[in-house]
Amino acid sequence: MRLTKTSRSLVAGFVALTLGACVDQKAVDEVKGRVDLVSAKVGTLQTQQQDILAKLDSLQKGQKDILAKAGPAKPARPKEDPNKVYDLPVGSSFPKGAESPTVTLVEFSDFQ
Amino acid sequence: MDQLVEAYPNDLQVVYKHYPLSFHKNAMPAAKASVAAGKQGKFWEMHDKIMAKYNGLSEPYYIDSAGEIGLDVEQFKADMADSSTQAMVDEDTKLADRSGVRGTPTIFINGKKATGQRSFEAYKSVIDQILKEKGKG
């Protein structure tokens, strides 16, 4: 009775293993297929990434070239003193109004 | 400006200086037309003619205007083409560059740049202040 039970278990185990092996092989093939697919996609992505990095490098180089051509940054225009009084002689202009004025208003303008 | 000149007939002088912007194609010819009129003593008359039609300026308009304000038109045409007319405009532009002018219009009152509002009242208050300081207010 004991032996029979053992051998029955063995047979069952063997069958299960065999069946299991069959199922596993199928699954393994499927997984392998998927892994291949993913590998291929990763390969494509890697190639694209290399392309992107190469383009970034060339952009960076281009930027450096442009900056080198532009020369050093221009210093900011010094802030104007709002109280500065400019000497604005009438010169060859045509003034109107008072002949000996206390206040002279000079307008720089264009006609458009 | 006319309003200001009328308000202070004994105290205020107004001087127009040319700063024709290069991207305004009519600005330089207009400046020369006003100077050419000025050579016959009618700068401001031409100035007003030009201001009245600043959007439709042309050579024929200056010549018509010259006739209307009573200029010797042939002399006016000759003066417009004369290099001394151009030189007078350029003189103003150089002065502008030395004086921190960056755009138009830029107004100076007794040499000091007017940075506030561009209105009769704003200029009037600056002028009144100067007259007060000088004991003329």
gemmi code that builds the backbone of each chain (N, CA, C; Angstrom):
import gemmi

chains = {
    "A": [
        ("MET", (0.835, -1.195, 0.000), (0.000, 0.000, 0.000), (0.881, 1.260, 0.000)),
        ("ARG", (1.866, 1.221, 0.828), (2.791, 2.351, 0.934), (3.594, 2.599, -0.356)),
        ("LEU", (4.085, 1.384, -0.860), (4.860, 1.434, -2.104), (4.008, 1.990, -3.248)),
        ("THR", (2.820, 1.400, -3.296), (1.909, 1.796, -4.368), (1.693, 3.306, -4.324)),
        ("LYS", (1.555, 3.784, -3.133), (1.284, 5.212, -2.968), (2.484, 6.071, -3.470)),
        ("THR", (3.669, 5.532, -3.094), (4.891, 6.235, -3.491), (5.043, 6.270, -5.008)),
        ("SER", (4.843, 5.045, -5.587), (5.023, 4.979, -7.049), (3.963, 5.821, -7.755)),
        ("ARG", (2.784, 5.841, -7.158), (1.727, 6.655, -7.785), (2.124, 8.158, -7.762)),
        ("SER", (2.695, 8.490, -6.640), (3.149, 9.892, -6.531), (4.239, 10.184, -7.553)),
        ("LEU", (5.155, 9.196, -7.686), (6.255, 9.384, -8.639), (5.740, 9.592, -10.051)),
        ("VAL", (4.776, 8.702, -10.420), (4.197, 8.773, -11.772), (3.541, 10.156, -11.969)),
        ("ALA", (2.769, 10.515, -10.924), (2.077, 11.807, -11.022), (3.092, 12.936, -11.190)),
        ("GLY", (4.159, 12.840, -10.381), (5.214, 13.872, -10.456), (5.832, 13.916, -11.832)),
        ("PHE", (6.105, 12.766, -12.368), (6.740, 12.687, -13.691), (5.854, 13.324, -14.760)),
        ("VAL", (4.563, 12.908, -14.678), (3.606, 13.470, -15.652), (3.554, 14.998, -15.525)),
        ("ALA", (3.491, 15.406, -14.261), (3.408, 16.877, -14.041), (4.634, 17.578, -14.597)),
        ("LEU", (5.796, 16.964, -14.331), (7.051, 17.569, -14.819), (7.067, 17.667, -16.332)),
        ("THR", (6.657, 16.500, -16.960), (6.658, 16.470, -18.415), (5.733, 17.532, -18.976)),
        ("LEU", (4.498, 17.542, -18.413), (3.531, 18.526, -18.881), (4.061, 19.950, -18.652)),
        ("GLY", (4.619, 20.073, -17.414), (5.165, 21.388, -17.032), (6.236, 21.822, -18.003)),
        ("ALA", (7.093, 20.879, -18.340), (8.175, 21.186, -19.263), (7.630, 21.653, -20.596)),
        ("CYS", (6.558, 20.922, -21.024), (5.952, 21.311, -22.301), (5.442, 22.748, -22.252)),
        ("VAL", (4.671, 23.045, -21.197), (4.091, 24.384, -21.044), (5.215, 25.424, -20.954)),
        ("ASP", (6.225, 25.084, -20.126), (7.341, 26.014, -19.936), (8.024, 26.359, -21.249)),
        ("GLN", (8.257, 25.337, -22.060), (8.956, 25.563, -23.327), (8.213, 26.584, -24.188)),
        ("LYS", (6.872, 26.398, -24.217), (6.033, 27.317, -25.012), (6.172, 28.748, -24.477)),
        ("ALA", (6.034, 28.805, -23.117), (6.095, 30.135, -22.479), (7.455, 30.770, -22.702)),
        ("VAL", (8.477, 29.920, -22.557), (9.844, 30.429, -22.729), (10.016, 31.001, -24.140)),
        ("ASP", (9.486, 30.247, -25.127), (9.602, 30.722, -26.509), (8.929, 32.077, -26.677)),
        ("GLU", (7.734, 32.162, -26.052), (6.962, 33.402, -26.191), (7.715, 34.565, -25.543)),
        ("VAL", (8.225, 34.255, -24.305), (8.970, 35.299, -23.588), (10.208, 35.713, -24.389)),
        ("LYS", (10.871, 34.654, -24.951), (12.073, 34.943, -25.750), (11.735, 35.865, -26.910)),
        ("GLY", (10.610, 35.546, -27.529), (10.163, 36.377, -28.662), (9.975, 37.811, -28.224)),
        ("ARG", (9.305, 37.942, -27.056), (9.048, 39.311, -26.573), (10.361, 40.018, -26.219)),
        ("VAL", (11.272, 39.257, -25.569), (12.558, 39.853, -25.197), (13.288, 40.342, -26.448)),
        ("ASP", (13.224, 39.506, -27.511), (13.887, 39.909, -28.757), (13.311, 41.217, -29.284)),
        ("LEU", (11.967, 41.280, -29.205), (11.267, 42.469, -29.687), (11.704, 43.708, -28.905)),
        ("VAL", (11.705, 43.530, -27.544), (12.099, 44.640, -26.670), (13.549, 45.026, -26.948)),
        ("SER", (14.407, 43.979, -27.103), (15.824, 44.262, -27.383), (15.965, 45.095, -28.649)),
        ("ALA", (15.192, 44.692, -29.653), (15.271, 45.418, -30.922), (14.859, 46.869, -30.714)),
        ("LYS", (13.760, 47.043, -29.934), (13.278, 48.416, -29.703), (14.306, 49.223, -28.924)),
        ("VAL", (14.894, 48.587, -27.888), (15.916, 49.277, -27.089), (17.087, 49.672, -27.995)),
        ("GLY", (17.442, 48.736, -28.904), (18.534, 49.022, -29.840), (18.230, 50.263, -30.668)),
        ("THR", (16.974, 50.329, -31.167), (16.573, 51.491, -31.972), (16.672, 52.760, -31.137)),
        ("LEU", (16.139, 52.662, -29.888), (16.167, 53.840, -29.006), (17.599, 54.302, -28.748)),
        ("GLN", (18.488, 53.308, -28.560), (19.886, 53.668, -28.300), (20.490, 54.422, -29.492)),
        ("THR", (20.163, 53.892, -30.681), (20.681, 54.557, -31.882), (20.154, 55.984, -31.953)),
        ("GLN", (18.826, 56.102, -31.690), (18.227, 57.451, -31.756), (18.849, 58.369, -30.717)),
        ("GLN", (19.085, 57.810, -29.515), (19.675, 58.625, -28.439), (21.062, 59.124, -28.853)),
        ("GLN", (21.819, 58.210, -29.499), (23.159, 58.615, -29.957), (23.070, 59.752, -30.977)),
        ("ASP", (22.051, 59.616, -31.852), (21.841, 60.686, -32.844), (21.559, 62.007, -32.143)),
        ("ILE", (20.666, 61.937, -31.131), (20.285, 63.157, -30.398), (21.505, 63.769, -29.722)),
        ("LEU", (22.298, 62.899, -29.072), (23.489, 63.406, -28.378), (24.462, 64.046, -29.364)),
        ("ALA", (24.592, 63.409, -30.533), (25.491, 63.965, -31.543), (24.998, 65.339, -31.981)),
        ("LYS", (23.666, 65.443, -32.162), (23.105, 66.737, -32.584), (23.318, 67.781, -31.495)),
        ("LEU", (23.112, 67.394, -30.228), (23.331, 68.325, -29.118), (24.779, 68.810, -29.105)),
        ("ASP", (25.698, 67.878, -29.328), (27.118, 68.248, -29.369), (27.374, 69.296, -30.446)),
        ("SER", (26.769, 69.046, -31.622), (27.037, 69.977, -32.719), (26.384, 71.330, -32.422)),
        ("LEU", (25.199, 71.300, -31.769), (24.551, 72.570, -31.394), (25.421, 73.348, -30.413)),
        ("GLN", (25.962, 72.599, -29.441), (26.798, 73.237, -28.422), (28.035, 73.870, -29.064)),
        ("LYS", (28.578, 73.126, -30.034), (29.762, 73.634, -30.723), (29.401, 74.895, -31.515)),
        ("GLY", (28.240, 74.815, -32.193), (27.771, 75.977, -32.965), (27.599, 77.190, -32.073)),
        ("GLN", (27.021, 76.961, -30.897), (26.790, 78.056, -29.954), (28.127, 78.675, -29.525)),
        ("LYS", (29.097, 77.804, -29.268), (30.420, 78.298, -28.870), (31.034, 79.150, -29.972)),
        ("ASP", (30.869, 78.650, -31.234), (31.414, 79.406, -32.375), (30.785, 80.784, -32.460)),
        ("ILE", (29.439, 80.810, -32.287), (28.710, 82.094, -32.386), (29.194, 83.034, -31.289)),
        ("LEU", (29.299, 82.504, -30.061), (29.737, 83.340, -28.936), (31.152, 83.849, -29.171)),
        ("ALA", (32.004, 82.980, -29.758), (33.383, 83.389, -30.031), (33.404, 84.523, -31.053)),
        ("LYS", (32.524, 84.394, -32.086), (32.462, 85.445, -33.113), (31.926, 86.744, -32.536)),
        ("ALA", (30.931, 86.622, -31.637), (30.290, 87.823, -31.074), (31.249, 88.613, -30.195)),
        ("GLY", (32.279, 87.975, -29.721), (33.244, 88.656, -28.859), (32.700, 88.825, -27.451)),
        ("PRO", (33.459, 89.515, -26.619), (33.015, 89.657, -25.231), (31.716, 90.463, -25.134)),
        ("ALA", (30.914, 90.180, -24.143), (29.643, 90.867, -23.966), (29.878, 92.368, -23.807)),
        ("LYS", (28.997, 93.156, -24.450), (29.147, 94.610, -24.347), (28.786, 95.061, -22.940)),
        ("PRO", (29.541, 96.015, -22.402), (29.169, 96.488, -21.078), (27.824, 97.213, -21.141)),
        ("ALA", (27.040, 97.123, -20.117), (25.740, 97.778, -20.102), (25.929, 99.289, -20.210)),
        ("ARG", (24.983, 99.917, -20.897), (25.060, 101.365, -21.056), (25.016, 102.010, -19.664)),
        ("PRO", (25.958, 102.920, -19.404), (25.950, 103.522, -18.074), (24.629, 104.252, -17.820)),
        ("LYS", (24.156, 104.164, -16.636), (22.870, 104.780, -16.321), (23.002, 106.296, -16.417)),
        ("GLU", (22.022, 106.880, -17.095), (22.093, 108.315, -17.323), (21.667, 109.077, -16.074)),
        ("ASP", (22.412, 110.133, -15.804), (22.052, 110.992, -14.681), (20.879, 111.874, -15.126)),
        ("PRO", (19.705, 111.715, -14.499), (18.536, 112.468, -14.959), (18.673, 113.985, -14.752)),
        ("ASN", (19.635, 114.384, -13.911), (19.799, 115.813, -13.652), (20.895, 116.446, -14.504)),
        ("LYS", (21.480, 115.627, -15.372), (22.563, 116.156, -16.196), (22.032, 117.281, -17.096)),
        ("VAL", (22.795, 118.353, -17.164), (22.403, 119.484, -18.007), (23.300, 119.479, -19.247)),
        ("TYR", (22.673, 119.342, -20.398), (23.419, 119.304, -21.658), (23.528, 120.705, -22.257)),
        ("ASP", (24.642, 120.903, -22.931), (24.829, 122.157, -23.636), (24.245, 121.986, -25.037)),
        ("LEU", (23.146, 122.674, -25.292), (22.461, 122.518, -26.573), (22.359, 123.875, -27.277)),
        ("PRO", (23.451, 124.294, -27.910), (23.420, 125.606, -28.558), (22.401, 125.653, -29.697)),
        ("VAL", (21.821, 126.819, -29.907), (20.838, 126.976, -30.983), (21.505, 126.669, -32.335)),
        ("GLY", (22.763, 127.070, -32.463), (23.513, 126.767, -33.688), (22.806, 127.288, -34.914)),
        ("SER", (22.675, 126.436, -35.922), (22.047, 126.882, -37.167), (20.535, 126.637, -37.172)),
        ("SER", (19.979, 126.260, -35.992), (18.536, 125.994, -35.937), (17.732, 127.288, -35.970)),
        ("PHE", (16.422, 127.133, -36.106), (15.528, 128.277, -36.247), (14.615, 128.366, -35.030)),
        ("PRO", (15.008, 129.143, -34.023), (14.198, 129.188, -32.806), (12.943, 130.039, -32.979)),
        ("LYS", (11.974, 129.799, -32.127), (10.822, 130.708, -32.094), (10.503, 131.030, -30.652)),
        ("GLY", (9.830, 132.148, -30.453), (9.467, 132.566, -29.110), (10.327, 133.734, -28.657)),
        ("ALA", (10.567, 133.777, -27.347), (11.265, 134.917, -26.753), (12.671, 135.066, -27.328)),
        ("GLU", (13.098, 136.325, -27.505), (14.430, 136.554, -28.071), (15.538, 136.425, -27.043)),
        ("SER", (15.241, 136.817, -25.786), (16.219, 136.557, -24.721), (15.511, 135.739, -23.641)),
        ("PRO", (15.422, 134.444, -23.890), (14.580, 133.586, -23.058), (15.195, 133.221, -21.705)),
        ("THR", (14.319, 132.994, -20.739), (14.740, 132.442, -19.456), (14.744, 130.912, -19.579)),
        ("VAL", (13.808, 130.419, -20.367), (13.678, 128.972, -20.538), (13.806, 128.633, -22.027)),
        ("THR", (14.668, 127.667, -22.305), (14.780, 127.193, -23.689), (14.367, 125.734, -23.745)),
        ("LEU", (13.405, 125.482, -24.588), (12.945, 124.098, -24.766), (13.475, 123.616, -26.113)),
        ("VAL", (14.273, 122.553, -26.073), (14.816, 121.987, -27.316), (14.129, 120.652, -27.572)),
        ("GLU", (13.580, 120.547, -28.761), (12.903, 119.304, -29.134), (13.688, 118.620, -30.241)),
        ("PHE", (14.138, 117.398, -29.964), (14.742, 116.575, -31.017), (13.632, 115.702, -31.565)),
        ("SER", (13.395, 115.830, -32.868), (12.294, 115.049, -33.418), (12.513, 114.734, -34.883)),
        ("ASP", (11.645, 113.900, -35.402), (11.634, 113.703, -36.847), (10.201, 113.829, -37.316)),
        ("PHE", (10.081, 114.060, -38.616), (8.758, 114.413, -39.133), (7.943, 113.200, -39.550)),
        ("GLN", (8.116, 112.079, -38.929), (7.285, 110.968, -39.396), (6.725, 110.166, -38.256)),
    ],
    "B": [
        ("MET", (3.419, 122.709, -28.537), (4.531, 123.665, -28.449), (4.052, 125.096, -28.701)),
        ("ASP", (3.169, 125.237, -29.694), (2.641, 126.581, -29.996), (1.948, 127.174, -28.778)),
        ("GLN", (1.214, 126.301, -28.107), (0.479, 126.716, -26.915), (1.455, 127.243, -25.851)),
        ("LEU", (2.589, 126.560, -25.713), (3.585, 126.971, -24.716), (4.213, 128.309, -25.097)),
        ("VAL", (4.546, 128.421, -26.389), (5.159, 129.668, -26.860), (4.203, 130.841, -26.601)),
        ("GLU", (2.914, 130.605, -26.839), (1.922, 131.653, -26.602), (1.771, 131.959, -25.115)),
        ("ALA", (1.922, 130.914, -24.283), (1.743, 131.098, -22.838), (2.901, 131.883, -22.206)),
        ("TYR", (4.095, 131.789, -22.796), (5.273, 132.466, -22.219), (5.988, 133.294, -23.288)),
        ("PRO", (5.319, 134.313, -23.801), (5.909, 135.051, -24.940), (7.240, 135.730, -24.627)),
        ("ASN", (7.460, 136.050, -23.358), (8.698, 136.773, -23.017), (9.772, 135.888, -22.398)),
        ("ASP", (9.413, 134.667, -22.086), (10.349, 133.825, -21.335), (10.780, 132.545, -22.034)),
        ("LEU", (9.989, 132.099, -22.992), (10.274, 130.779, -23.569), (10.696, 130.848, -25.035)),
        ("GLN", (11.743, 130.100, -25.301), (12.165, 129.918, -26.685), (12.112, 128.419, -26.995)),
        ("VAL", (11.588, 128.109, -28.169), (11.516, 126.705, -28.585), (12.455, 126.498, -29.775)),
        ("VAL", (13.272, 125.470, -29.669), (14.211, 125.159, -30.748), (13.935, 123.739, -31.226)),
        ("TYR", (13.766, 123.623, -32.525), (13.550, 122.293, -33.106), (14.872, 121.788, -33.664)),
        ("LYS", (15.243, 120.575, -33.249), (16.474, 119.960, -33.765), (16.098, 118.660, -34.485)),
        ("HIS", (16.806, 118.420, -35.562), (16.449, 117.262, -36.399), (17.099, 115.972, -35.918)),
        ("TYR", (16.270, 114.964, -35.800), (16.787, 113.631, -35.489), (16.016, 112.631, -36.354)),
        ("PRO", (16.226, 112.735, -37.675), (15.468, 111.852, -38.576), (15.882, 110.393, -38.403)),
        ("LEU", (14.924, 109.569, -38.107), (15.227, 108.139, -37.906), (15.370, 107.468, -39.268)),
        ("SER", (16.419, 106.648, -39.386), (16.754, 106.089, -40.698), (15.647, 105.204, -41.273)),
        ("PHE", (14.829, 104.605, -40.386), (13.788, 103.708, -40.911), (12.507, 104.471, -41.274)),
        ("HIS", (12.526, 105.780, -41.093), (11.419, 106.607, -41.583), (11.873, 107.243, -42.892)),
        ("LYS", (11.423, 106.680, -43.996), (12.025, 107.094, -45.271), (11.737, 108.555, -45.632)),
        ("ASN", (10.633, 109.095, -45.104), (10.315, 110.487, -45.423), (10.916, 111.484, -44.443)),
        ("ALA", (11.533, 110.979, -43.383), (12.000, 111.877, -42.326), (13.119, 112.803, -42.805)),
        ("MET", (14.082, 112.270, -43.542), (15.207, 113.093, -43.987), (14.786, 114.143, -45.022)),
        ("PRO", (14.041, 113.755, -46.067), (13.590, 114.792, -47.005), (12.757, 115.879, -46.306)),
        ("ALA", (11.923, 115.466, -45.346), (11.090, 116.442, -44.636), (11.974, 117.398, -43.832)),
        ("ALA", (12.997, 116.837, -43.193), (13.913, 117.670, -42.414), (14.590, 118.695, -43.336)),
        ("LYS", (15.012, 118.225, -44.506), (15.690, 119.127, -45.451), (14.730, 120.197, -45.970)),
        ("ALA", (13.460, 119.805, -46.191), (12.470, 120.782, -46.656), (12.294, 121.887, -45.615)),
        ("SER", (12.268, 121.500, -44.340), (12.068, 122.514, -43.296), (13.283, 123.439, -43.191)),
        ("VAL", (14.469, 122.859, -43.341), (15.683, 123.678, -43.285), (15.728, 124.626, -44.499)),
        ("ALA", (15.371, 124.085, -45.668), (15.361, 124.917, -46.877), (14.388, 126.082, -46.706)),
        ("ALA", (13.240, 125.815, -46.081), (12.279, 126.895, -45.810), (12.865, 127.866, -44.785)),
        ("GLY", (13.590, 127.308, -43.804), (14.224, 128.136, -42.776), (15.219, 129.119, -43.369)),
        ("LYS", (15.857, 128.710, -44.450), (16.827, 129.598, -45.103), (16.142, 130.842, -45.680)),
        ("GLN", (14.826, 130.712, -45.877), (14.064, 131.894, -46.320), (13.229, 132.438, -45.157)),
        ("GLY", (13.591, 132.054, -43.944), (12.922, 132.607, -42.754), (11.568, 131.982, -42.446)),
        ("LYS", (11.271, 130.822, -43.033), (9.941, 130.230, -42.800), (10.025, 128.768, -42.343)),
        ("PHE", (10.983, 128.528, -41.443), (11.133, 127.160, -40.932), (9.838, 126.652, -40.294)),
        ("TRP", (9.285, 127.447, -39.386), (8.134, 126.959, -38.619), (6.873, 126.823, -39.464)),
        ("GLU", (6.781, 127.667, -40.488), (5.626, 127.541, -41.385), (5.693, 126.188, -42.109)),
        ("MET", (6.910, 125.826, -42.566), (7.067, 124.530, -43.240), (6.916, 123.384, -42.233)),
        ("HIS", (7.460, 123.593, -41.053), (7.308, 122.611, -39.967), (5.820, 122.274, -39.779)),
        ("ASP", (4.989, 123.319, -39.706), (3.554, 123.084, -39.473), (2.903, 122.384, -40.665)),
        ("LYS", (3.329, 122.744, -41.857), (2.802, 122.086, -43.068), (3.135, 120.587, -43.034)),
        ("ILE", (4.362, 120.299, -42.648), (4.801, 118.896, -42.628), (4.061, 118.118, -41.530)),
        ("MET", (3.941, 118.749, -40.362), (3.244, 118.080, -39.254), (1.785, 117.791, -39.608)),
        ("ALA", (1.207, 118.675, -40.419), (-0.197, 118.511, -40.792), (-0.392, 117.319, -41.729)),
        ("LYS", (0.695, 116.864, -42.353), (0.543, 115.778, -43.326), (1.658, 114.743, -43.160)),
        ("TYR", (2.015, 114.479, -41.900), (3.176, 113.611, -41.660), (3.004, 112.206, -42.230)),
        ("ASN", (1.770, 111.837, -42.548), (1.530, 110.488, -43.067), (1.554, 110.404, -44.584)),
        ("GLY", (1.538, 111.561, -45.227), (1.483, 111.524, -46.694), (2.499, 112.463, -47.310)),
        ("LEU", (3.731, 112.375, -46.819), (4.762, 113.308, -47.279), (5.341, 112.884, -48.629)),
        ("SER", (5.646, 113.878, -49.442), (6.258, 113.613, -50.752), (6.905, 114.894, -51.248)),
        ("GLU", (7.810, 114.741, -52.198), (8.501, 115.885, -52.801), (7.501, 116.942, -53.321)),
        ("PRO", (6.481, 116.516, -54.115), (5.532, 117.535, -54.616), (4.837, 118.289, -53.482)),
        ("TYR", (4.592, 117.596, -52.360), (3.925, 118.266, -51.242), (4.792, 119.392, -50.678)),
        ("TYR", (6.110, 119.149, -50.565), (6.997, 120.196, -50.043), (6.993, 121.405, -50.984)),
        ("ILE", (7.028, 121.099, -52.279), (7.092, 122.183, -53.266), (5.783, 122.985, -53.265)),
        ("ASP", (4.646, 122.273, -53.227), (3.348, 122.964, -53.136), (3.287, 123.821, -51.884)),
        ("SER", (3.742, 123.217, -50.761), (3.705, 123.935, -49.483), (4.593, 125.166, -49.531)),
        ("ALA", (5.750, 125.024, -50.173), (6.687, 126.149, -50.289), (5.982, 127.325, -50.974)),
        ("GLY", (5.230, 127.008, -52.032), (4.477, 128.046, -52.734), (3.414, 128.662, -51.838)),
        ("GLU", (2.701, 127.786, -51.113), (1.597, 128.255, -50.263), (2.071, 129.184, -49.142)),
        ("ILE", (3.256, 128.909, -48.587), (3.715, 129.755, -47.478), (4.543, 130.946, -47.980)),
        ("GLY", (4.568, 131.083, -49.287), (5.167, 132.283, -49.868), (6.672, 132.254, -50.056)),
        ("LEU", (7.200, 131.057, -50.275), (8.646, 130.974, -50.521), (8.944, 131.171, -52.003)),
        ("ASP", (10.168, 131.551, -52.277), (10.678, 131.532, -53.650), (10.917, 130.049, -53.959)),
        ("VAL", (10.034, 129.481, -54.754), (10.020, 128.026, -54.932), (11.297, 127.509, -55.605)),
        ("GLU", (11.806, 128.259, -56.570), (13.031, 127.804, -57.243), (14.204, 127.787, -56.263)),
        ("GLN", (14.271, 128.840, -55.447), (15.321, 128.905, -54.435), (15.159, 127.754, -53.430)),
        ("PHE", (13.902, 127.499, -53.073), (13.598, 126.416, -52.138), (14.097, 125.071, -52.688)),
        ("LYS", (13.806, 124.818, -53.950), (14.240, 123.554, -54.575), (15.768, 123.461, -54.559)),
        ("ALA", (16.413, 124.573, -54.886), (17.880, 124.582, -54.907), (18.432, 124.336, -53.502)),
        ("ASP", (17.802, 124.965, -52.498), (18.269, 124.789, -51.117), (18.047, 123.368, -50.606)),
        ("MET", (16.947, 122.768, -51.049), (16.687, 121.383, -50.605), (17.769, 120.437, -51.087)),
        ("ALA", (18.293, 120.727, -52.281), (19.315, 119.852, -52.871), (20.723, 120.234, -52.421)),
        ("ASP", (20.839, 121.390, -51.776), (22.174, 121.882, -51.416), (22.780, 121.076, -50.256)),
        ("SER", (24.096, 120.847, -50.386), (24.733, 120.003, -49.363), (24.762, 120.692, -47.993)),
        ("SER", (24.708, 122.018, -47.971), (24.735, 122.710, -46.673), (23.443, 122.442, -45.892)),
        ("THR", (22.352, 122.172, -46.615), (21.073, 121.850, -45.959), (21.191, 120.513, -45.240)),
        ("GLN", (21.728, 119.546, -45.963), (21.975, 118.228, -45.360), (22.908, 118.377, -44.155)),
        ("ALA", (23.937, 119.221, -44.305), (24.913, 119.403, -43.223), (24.250, 119.965, -41.960)),
        ("MET", (23.263, 120.837, -42.151), (22.573, 121.418, -40.990), (21.754, 120.358, -40.249)),
        ("VAL", (21.146, 119.463, -41.014), (20.394, 118.366, -40.383), (21.371, 117.450, -39.626)),
        ("ASP", (22.487, 117.138, -40.294), (23.468, 116.236, -39.691), (24.054, 116.820, -38.399)),
        ("GLU", (24.215, 118.134, -38.397), (24.757, 118.817, -37.207), (23.846, 118.551, -35.994)),
        ("ASP", (22.532, 118.645, -36.233), (21.571, 118.396, -35.152), (21.648, 116.946, -34.674)),
        ("THR", (21.746, 116.041, -35.633), (21.765, 114.619, -35.296), (23.003, 114.272, -34.469)),
        ("LYS", (24.136, 114.908, -34.815), (25.359, 114.670, -34.044), (25.211, 115.204, -32.621)),
        ("LEU", (24.594, 116.361, -32.517), (24.354, 116.946, -31.191), (23.443, 116.014, -30.372)),
        ("ALA", (22.447, 115.446, -31.038), (21.534, 114.508, -30.364), (22.303, 113.305, -29.828)),
        ("ASP", (23.187, 112.772, -30.664), (23.956, 111.594, -30.255), (24.851, 111.903, -29.053)),
        ("ARG", (25.382, 113.120, -29.024), (26.234, 113.518, -27.890), (25.408, 113.774, -26.627)),
        ("SER", (24.114, 113.988, -26.799), (23.277, 114.418, -25.673), (22.366, 113.315, -25.147)),
        ("GLY", (22.664, 112.092, -25.533), (21.890, 110.973, -24.988), (20.491, 110.835, -25.568)),
        ("VAL", (20.283, 111.380, -26.770), (18.979, 111.199, -27.415), (18.941, 109.808, -28.040)),
        ("ARG", (17.883, 109.067, -27.737), (17.787, 107.693, -28.268), (16.565, 107.529, -29.168)),
        ("GLY", (15.621, 108.420, -29.043), (14.419, 108.286, -29.870), (13.751, 109.640, -29.991)),
        ("THR", (12.633, 109.647, -30.717), (11.946, 110.919, -30.914), (10.512, 110.830, -30.395)),
        ("PRO", (9.940, 111.906, -29.935), (10.660, 113.162, -29.662), (11.367, 113.110, -28.305)),
        ("THR", (12.505, 113.778, -28.217), (13.171, 113.940, -26.922), (13.236, 115.443, -26.646)),
        ("ILE", (12.756, 115.804, -25.476), (12.646, 117.228, -25.122), (13.648, 117.558, -24.016)),
        ("PHE", (14.341, 118.680, -24.182), (15.210, 119.190, -23.118), (14.689, 120.562, -22.706)),
        ("ILE", (14.601, 120.771, -21.415), (14.214, 122.099, -20.934), (15.404, 122.662, -20.162)),
        ("ASN", (15.937, 123.756, -20.646), (17.195, 124.326, -20.143), (18.275, 123.246, -20.001)),
        ("GLY", (18.379, 122.442, -21.013), (19.446, 121.447, -21.087), (19.182, 120.150, -20.351)),
        ("LYS", (18.092, 120.126, -19.600), (17.804, 118.917, -18.818), (16.712, 118.104, -19.516)),
        ("LYS", (16.962, 116.815, -19.648), (16.008, 115.973, -20.373), (14.668, 115.899, -19.631)),
        ("ALA", (13.599, 116.169, -20.346), (12.258, 116.065, -19.752), (11.782, 114.628, -19.907)),
        ("THR", (11.686, 113.940, -18.792), (11.375, 112.508, -18.879), (9.926, 112.195, -18.521)),
        ("GLY", (9.219, 113.182, -18.048), (7.840, 112.925, -17.620), (6.860, 112.862, -18.776)),
        ("GLN", (5.644, 113.148, -18.467), (4.582, 113.128, -19.467), (4.819, 114.178, -20.537)),
        ("ARG", (4.375, 113.849, -21.756), (4.505, 114.842, -22.828), (3.175, 115.565, -22.975)),
        ("SER", (2.953, 116.532, -22.102), (1.711, 117.281, -22.208), (1.985, 118.742, -21.890)),
        ("PHE", (1.074, 119.576, -22.326), (1.191, 121.008, -22.073), (1.357, 121.261, -20.574)),
        ("GLU", (0.505, 120.601, -19.784), (0.526, 120.819, -18.331), (1.867, 120.402, -17.732)),
        ("ALA", (2.385, 119.266, -18.198), (3.648, 118.755, -17.643), (4.786, 119.738, -17.929)),
        ("TYR", (4.864, 120.224, -19.177), (5.924, 121.171, -19.526), (5.718, 122.493, -18.791)),
        ("LYS", (4.452, 122.870, -18.679), (4.128, 124.133, -18.019), (4.625, 124.120, -16.568)),
        ("SER", (4.423, 122.994, -15.905), (4.830, 122.955, -14.489), (6.360, 123.006, -14.361)),
        ("VAL", (7.082, 122.385, -15.313), (8.548, 122.465, -15.286), (8.993, 123.908, -15.536)),
        ("ILE", (8.372, 124.530, -16.533), (8.736, 125.912, -16.884), (8.418, 126.858, -15.722)),
        ("ASP", (7.243, 126.680, -15.121), (6.852, 127.535, -13.980), (7.858, 127.408, -12.847)),
        ("GLN", (8.308, 126.187, -12.617), (9.281, 125.935, -11.544), (10.584, 126.685, -11.805)),
        ("ILE", (11.050, 126.632, -13.053), (12.295, 127.333, -13.409), (12.112, 128.844, -13.245)),
        ("LEU", (10.977, 129.350, -13.726), (10.730, 130.798, -13.627), (10.668, 131.230, -12.158)),
        ("LYS", (10.087, 130.380, -11.339), (9.981, 130.673, -9.911), (11.387, 130.735, -9.293)),
        ("GLU", (12.206, 129.740, -9.649), (13.584, 129.702, -9.129), (14.377, 130.929, -9.567)),
        ("LYS", (14.082, 131.410, -10.752), (14.825, 132.563, -11.266), (14.157, 133.879, -10.888)),
        ("GLY", (13.152, 133.792, -10.046), (12.488, 134.998, -9.562), (11.613, 135.677, -10.588)),
        ("LYS", (11.147, 134.864, -11.571), (10.302, 135.469, -12.604), (8.883, 134.918, -12.571)),
        ("GLY", (8.626, 134.063, -11.592), (7.344, 133.377, -11.589), (6.185, 134.209, -11.061)),
    ],
}
model = gemmi.Model(1)
for chain_id, residues in chains.items():
    chain = gemmi.Chain(chain_id)
    for i, (resn, *xyz) in enumerate(residues, 1):
        res = gemmi.Residue()
        res.name, res.seqid = resn, gemmi.SeqId(i, " ")
        for name, pos in zip(("N", "CA", "C"), xyz):
            atom = gemmi.Atom()
            atom.name, atom.element = name, gemmi.Element(name[0])
            atom.pos, atom.b_iso = gemmi.Position(*pos), 0.0
            res.add_atom(atom)
        chain.add_residue(res)
    model.add_chain(chain)
structure = gemmi.Structure()
structure.add_model(model)
structure.setup_entities()
